[in-house]
Amino acid sequence: MHAKDVATLAYEAAAGELEWGEVGGALRRLLRANSCSLWTGDPESGEVRILFTEGFPPGAGDAYARHYVHGDRWSAEGARRLGQGIFLGPDLWDPAALRASEFYNDYARGIGIFHLVGTVARLDAAAMMPMGVHRREDDEPFGEAERRVMGRLAPHVARALRLERRLAGARLPELALDALPVPTLVTDRALRLRHANAAAERLAGQGAFPALRRGGHGRPVVAPRHPDDAAALAALVQRVAAGLTPAGEIRLRGPDGAAVA
């Protein structure tokens, strides 16, 4: 695993090909960290969007967004020093002051956050991007090697997030699909649903269309109703996503084996 591999995952997450949590998992492994986090927004306006809190216990990300973000001097000082590169924890927060803080004693210590390597980038006039990778106090501190890795990676993550923000505002393709009379599902390469047009939603509950089962990170997954069709559909989508074929088709069957689509 290299910085360029994590950067590639970030661009795929921005395009909706995978979840941001997968980027966090790869970043954590890359830097041999206890945890890592990435969020965007502006705490002063009450807007904090958590993209991943890898290695955090359940609910810790929400607690950070609601309250502890306001005591996080790493993010606040990093934002004040935008454009000054990658920081190690002591660059932004004296370790003795960190140990004495509410943020550490009520929040970070229980998660195992003490050593930091991270950065804060400006995405646009309304949002910044703090990204931090953490180790426990009794672990080896981050050093110049980790600073260099983050320096190679962080600009790509920021570009990916700017791309995601632009794509989020581009609703015309979805509106065009909704106007089609043909039922249409848009998925990523893992068959996680990105969009179902109005015709598809009307048929979804009638048994004449693939079912939607619960997937990871709350995104439904398209699942053929006949078990033998699942592998064929997954293989077709993978070939198209990889550019091995421009398109393709299969005949889907219902649970009783009769063709339904």
Secondary structure by P-SEA (a helix, b strand, c coil): ccaaaaaaaaaaaaaccccaaaaaaaaaaaacccccccccccccccbbbbccccccccaaaaaaaaccccccaaaaaaaaacccccccccccccaaaaaaccccccccccccccccccccccccccbbbbbbbbbccccccccaaaaaaaaacaaaaaaaaaaaaaaaacaaaaaaaaacccbbbbbccccccccccaaaaaacccccccccccccccbbbbbbccccaaaaaaaaaaaaaacccccbbbbbbcccccccc
